């Protein structure tokens, strides 16, 4: 789903109040009754509210559902996007949006810029977008628990990722710097790097393998397991190290950067050993397949990892994140929902051949997760129109990278992956 910003500049203060009212009503109603929207918006006079409702429906920010027994509207993903962007703009963490540079299974990645022109990454969580057939199968569960709504769960995913990024970055882990979070979105540092899955050759596979395994073990020392530690969620950033000896040439090294944290779990999780072993095995399989490197050492094993939890002066970041406001109940709700919709740590993008089955009939699914008979009216603009334009002034970023957050917008290969020689020590794959 692309980000439509072309109508953002034309919304009036009344439109924003009505849109916020629909969002507030969505906490307890799948379809928000029109009288409740009038009440929640706090506007005097019903005519102004109905005019704003009409304006919002025309541009696809809310949608009227035909088969309800009462007159009401639901918030669309586009409407939630606008509310999040509006908050980032008021906080002055975001000034302009550029092109979409990545697409994960449950998120969209955009290049954006702050008020000073510094480029950042905007990650928009869209839980449930792909697995609507599974969501519909579990519709009874979703009706029984409103905490299973796509809005709430996408917000929880963003809250969780942002909380872990803050904790990890503050403790020296190689992650993008988190800058701001609003609803289902995160603004973070843009890192000039390539996803590991695009790398065909590294000069020292053994060294890189050891560094990644050490990173898994270091996370465990701080009480965390990534849960999705694979080539899709590891970036390689080329850095030049100056030698103390002036006669020696500077050394070029590839530093791994870790991204994507919605599935991170505590070392005390009931399935912690399974997640830990899966992370380790993902690294082993990738290095055997891509670099033909097999470690002569067995492990590491979960039993060995938990012995070092909290040692070496490390704090329990799982406890710290819970204390920051992302509660254990939130984590359980999010984990249950992600399991129900079939999100289980594959970390792949839509453009990967391995995901062809996931993409089957995707265009026929309702992007907001409603049943097929929940048709809408009053929406003159399709949410999926080609849109990245002038509601926020557009960043001049023309490249794409179909991986995940943190990729460069200037050195990223185009969609066909035919990009080589951009990094002196790494060979970029011609197939992404």
Secondary structure, 3 states (H helix, E strand, C coil): CCCCCCCHHHCCHHHHHHHHHHHHHCCCCCCEEHHHHHHHHCCCCHHHHHHHHHHHHHCCCEEEECCCCCCEEEECHHHHHHHHHHHHHHCCCCCEEEEEEEEECCEEEEEEECCCCCEEEEEEECCCCCCHHHHHHCHHHHHHCHHHCHHHHHHHHHHHHHHHHHHHHHCCCCECCEEEEECCEEEEECCCCEEHHHEEEECCHHHHHHHHHHHHHHHHHCCEECCCCCCCCEEEEEEEECCCCCCCCCEEEEEEEECCCCCCEECCCCCHHHHHHHHHHHHHHHHHHHCCCCCCCCCCCHHHHHCCCCCCCCCCHHHHHHHCCCCHHHHHHHHHHHHHCCCCCCCCECCCHHHHHHHCCHHHCCCCCCCCCCCEECCCCCCCCCCCCCCCCCCCCCCCCCECCCCCCCCCCCCCCCCCCCCCCEEECCCC
